């Protein structure tokens, strides 16, 4: 009896783990471009770019829900169309091992994604810009539709600035990140505002206390910045 119970417990654990979306997924298609989607527990960001030179193609972000039968995305922004903001896309989905297959229930469009990274490291999740140090004081950035999101998996990251009410897309960058002690490095693979930043590494000093990620260092413009990010979704 105990053996049967243990086997059932392990089976449930295995199925639950296999259904977990958190981490980084790469789209499988015939395009010469690379599309990577990052998931936290409730939020996603996606970017398509040319891996050879960092040319930015498109990006999107939003929230998602998932049950045993449906996977639903609520699009907050898409760089190619503001009209997509606020729309819901309902998919049939199937996850087997590290492969995700989704089919739009309306258009019947199908996509296949392969998991390329986990989200198991401590503090890896979705963050939202919370405070910036300007004019000799910390200034709080309120919870408004205009926001900047930073998504982290164990090795990948994406930053995206949006207005979730209007669907406006202000810019996105991303790539891989590494960390050692209090140093956080972002190795840029694409940057929608400045393709020449591809291949550049930005280094920040980080300090994480509770849900707040504090970092300071030089921005992509070479300016010294101090920011606080808060866990979001």
Backbone torsions as a table, in degrees:
resi	resn	phi	psi	omega
1	UNK	NA	-44.9	178.9
2	UNK	-62.2	-39.0	179.9
3	UNK	-63.4	-43.3	178.9
4	UNK	-62.1	-44.4	179.4
5	UNK	-61.9	-41.5	179.6
6	UNK	-64.0	-42.6	179.8
7	UNK	-63.9	-41.2	178.2
8	UNK	-65.1	-39.8	178.2
9	UNK	-62.6	-44.3	179.5
10	UNK	-65.6	-36.3	179.0
11	UNK	-65.3	-45.2	178.5
12	UNK	-62.1	-43.7	178.7
13	UNK	-60.8	-43.1	-179.2
14	UNK	-63.5	-44.2	179.8
15	UNK	-65.2	-41.0	179.4
16	UNK	-62.8	-44.8	-179.1
17	UNK	-63.7	-41.6	-176.4
18	UNK	-67.7	-22.4	-179.2
19	UNK	-88.7	0.7	-175.9
20	UNK	-77.7	126.6	-179.0
21	UNK	-91.1	-18.0	-173.2
22	UNK	-55.7	134.7	-177.9
23	UNK	127.1	-157.1	-177.4
24	UNK	-116.3	137.5	179.6
25	UNK	-127.8	141.6	177.6
26	UNK	-112.9	133.8	-179.6
27	UNK	-73.0	137.2	178.5
28	UNK	-100.5	112.7	176.9
29	UNK	-156.8	-176.0	-177.8
30	UNK	-94.8	6.5	-178.8
31	UNK	-71.6	152.2	175.5
32	UNK	-79.2	-8.2	-178.6
33	UNK	-93.1	161.7	-179.1
34	UNK	-109.3	129.1	177.3
35	UNK	-119.1	122.8	179.8
36	UNK	-123.2	132.2	177.6
37	UNK	-117.9	131.5	179.4
38	UNK	-109.4	136.9	179.9
39	UNK	-121.4	134.7	160.9
40	UNK	-101.1	-158.6	-179.1
41	UNK	-69.0	-30.4	-174.8
42	UNK	-136.1	-2.2	-174.3
43	UNK	-128.3	154.5	175.2
44	UNK	-139.2	151.7	169.0
45	UNK	-132.4	151.1	-178.9
46	UNK	-142.0	145.9	178.6
47	UNK	-145.9	141.7	174.9
48	UNK	-120.4	131.2	-177.5
49	UNK	-154.4	164.8	176.7
50	UNK	-88.6	114.1	-175.6
51	UNK	-65.7	-23.9	-176.2
52	UNK	-72.7	-34.2	-177.0
53	UNK	-135.5	1.1	177.7
54	UNK	81.3	10.5	179.0
55	UNK	-59.1	126.5	179.8
56	UNK	-81.4	134.5	-179.9
57	UNK	-108.9	-57.1	178.9
58	UNK	-165.2	164.7	178.3
59	UNK	-150.1	157.9	177.3
60	UNK	-151.9	167.6	179.0
61	UNK	-161.7	158.9	177.2
62	UNK	168.8	-170.2	178.4
63	UNK	-103.8	166.4	178.1
64	UNK	-147.4	156.1	171.4
65	UNK	-131.8	157.0	-176.7
66	UNK	-152.3	134.3	170.2
67	UNK	-128.1	-161.9	-176.1
68	UNK	-68.7	-18.7	-172.7
69	UNK	-121.7	-30.2	-173.1
70	UNK	-123.8	143.5	170.7
71	UNK	-122.4	119.0	-172.8
72	UNK	-122.7	127.1	175.5
73	UNK	-105.1	132.7	171.9
74	UNK	-105.2	105.5	-174.9
75	UNK	-75.1	124.3	175.6
76	UNK	-96.3	-29.6	176.0
77	UNK	-158.6	152.0	171.4
78	UNK	-145.3	126.7	-173.2
79	UNK	-61.9	-20.9	-177.5
80	UNK	-93.9	-14.4	-176.1
81	UNK	-160.5	112.5	176.8
82	UNK	-69.2	-21.0	-177.9
83	UNK	-66.6	-16.6	179.8
84	UNK	-77.0	-16.8	-178.2
85	UNK	-60.4	130.3	179.2
86	UNK	87.7	-3.3	179.5
87	UNK	-86.4	153.1	178.0
88	UNK	-113.8	134.9	176.3
89	UNK	-118.7	121.6	-176.5
90	UNK	-101.1	124.8	-177.1
91	UNK	-118.3	145.7	156.5
92	UNK	-79.7	144.7	-178.4
93	UNK	-144.9	159.2	176.7
94	UNK	-147.7	130.3	176.3
95	UNK	-117.4	121.7	174.4
96	UNK	-128.5	119.2	-176.7
97	UNK	54.9	-116.5	-178.4
98	UNK	-107.8	24.8	-179.7
99	UNK	-119.0	129.7	177.8
100	UNK	-114.2	126.6	175.5
101	UNK	-118.6	129.0	179.8
102	UNK	-128.7	148.4	178.2
103	UNK	-136.7	121.7	177.3
104	UNK	-62.3	125.2	-176.3
105	UNK	-69.0	-21.0	-179.9
106	UNK	-93.1	-55.5	-175.8
107	UNK	-85.9	-15.4	-176.5
108	UNK	68.6	12.0	176.6
109	UNK	-64.7	135.7	-177.4
110	UNK	-116.9	145.8	176.4
111	UNK	-138.7	149.7	175.0
112	UNK	-123.4	133.7	-179.7
113	UNK	-127.6	145.5	177.5
114	UNK	-118.8	133.4	-179.0
115	UNK	-73.2	127.8	-177.9
116	UNK	-117.6	-5.7	-178.8
117	UNK	-161.4	149.8	178.7
118	UNK	-96.7	-179.2	174.8
119	UNK	-136.7	65.6	-174.4
120	UNK	-108.8	-18.9	-178.2
121	UNK	-66.5	150.5	177.9
122	UNK	-61.4	139.4	177.6
123	UNK	73.5	4.3	178.0
124	UNK	-82.9	116.5	-178.5
125	UNK	-172.5	-157.8	177.8
126	UNK	-99.6	129.1	178.5
127	UNK	-119.4	154.4	176.2
128	UNK	-126.6	139.3	179.2
129	UNK	-59.3	133.5	-171.6
130	UNK	-119.4	-45.9	-178.9
131	UNK	-145.6	148.5	173.6
132	UNK	-130.2	147.9	-179.7
133	UNK	-95.2	110.0	-179.3
134	UNK	-137.8	145.8	176.6
135	UNK	52.3	42.2	174.4
136	UNK	67.8	21.3	178.0
137	UNK	-154.9	158.2	176.8
138	UNK	-80.2	132.1	178.7
139	UNK	-116.5	124.7	-178.8
140	UNK	-81.2	135.6	176.2
141	UNK	-99.3	113.8	-174.0
142	UNK	-67.3	163.9	177.5
143	UNK	-79.4	88.3	179.7
144	UNK	-122.4	168.2	179.1
145	UNK	-58.3	-32.4	176.8
146	UNK	-77.8	116.8	-174.4
147	UNK	-153.5	160.2	173.9
148	UNK	-120.2	128.5	-176.2
149	UNK	-113.3	140.0	171.4
150	UNK	-123.7	120.9	179.6
151	UNK	-107.1	136.9	-179.6
152	UNK	-128.6	132.0	161.7
153	UNK	-105.4	-168.7	-176.9
154	UNK	-63.3	-29.0	-176.1
155	UNK	-133.4	-15.2	-177.4
156	UNK	-109.8	156.9	174.5
157	UNK	-146.4	158.0	171.2
158	UNK	-147.1	134.6	173.3
159	UNK	-110.8	134.6	-179.8
160	UNK	-143.4	132.5	179.7
161	UNK	-109.0	126.0	-171.2
162	UNK	-145.4	169.6	164.4
163	UNK	-123.2	108.6	-173.3
164	UNK	-73.7	-14.7	178.8
165	UNK	-84.5	-43.0	-178.4
166	UNK	-95.5	-15.2	-177.6
167	UNK	83.5	3.7	-178.5
168	UNK	-63.3	141.0	176.5
169	UNK	-113.5	123.7	-175.7
170	UNK	-104.3	-17.4	178.5
171	UNK	152.7	160.7	179.3
172	UNK	-154.8	148.2	173.8
173	UNK	-143.4	163.5	-179.7
174	UNK	-178.3	179.5	-178.6
175	UNK	158.7	-134.9	178.3
176	UNK	-117.0	156.3	178.4
177	UNK	-132.4	154.2	175.3
178	UNK	-135.6	160.2	-178.3
179	UNK	-145.9	138.7	176.2
180	UNK	-144.2	118.1	-176.6
181	UNK	55.5	-118.3	-178.4
182	UNK	-100.1	14.3	-179.6
183	UNK	-102.3	131.9	177.6
184	UNK	-122.1	122.2	-178.1
185	UNK	-117.2	134.1	177.3
186	UNK	-114.0	118.9	-177.6
187	UNK	-99.5	104.6	-169.8
188	UNK	-73.3	126.4	176.2
189	UNK	-105.5	-23.5	175.3
190	UNK	-156.7	154.4	178.3
191	UNK	-154.2	110.4	-172.8
192	UNK	-61.3	-30.4	-176.6
193	UNK	-87.0	-19.6	-174.6
194	UNK	-156.6	92.0	-176.9
195	UNK	-61.7	-26.2	-178.4
196	UNK	-66.5	-12.8	177.9
197	UNK	-77.3	-10.0	178.4
198	UNK	-57.1	128.7	-179.2
199	UNK	94.2	-10.4	-180.0
200	UNK	-82.1	145.4	175.2
201	UNK	-111.1	125.6	174.9
202	UNK	-100.9	133.6	-179.1
203	UNK	-116.6	134.3	179.6
204	UNK	-128.9	151.6	168.7
205	UNK	-90.1	129.9	-175.7
206	UNK	-118.4	152.1	174.3
207	UNK	-148.5	120.4	-176.8
208	UNK	-111.4	123.4	178.0
209	UNK	-129.8	111.0	-178.1
210	UNK	63.1	-122.5	-178.9
211	UNK	-94.7	5.0	-175.4
212	UNK	-106.1	127.0	175.1
213	UNK	-106.2	112.5	178.7
214	UNK	-101.3	128.1	172.2
215	UNK	-141.5	150.5	176.8
216	UNK	-142.0	147.9	-178.5
217	UNK	165.8	-162.7	-178.9
218	UNK	-93.0	135.6	179.1
219	UNK	-77.6	-178.7	178.1
220	UNK	-65.9	-18.3	177.4
221	UNK	-91.5	-0.1	-179.9
222	UNK	85.1	8.0	-179.5
223	UNK	-91.2	143.5	177.0
224	UNK	-75.4	129.0	-178.3
225	UNK	-130.9	152.7	170.5
226	UNK	-129.4	126.8	-177.2
227	UNK	-137.6	154.1	171.3
228	UNK	-125.0	127.3	178.4
229	UNK	-111.5	144.2	-179.2
230	UNK	-118.0	143.6	177.5
231	UNK	-58.1	134.6	-170.4
232	UNK	-115.3	-69.5	-176.9
233	UNK	-141.0	NA	NA
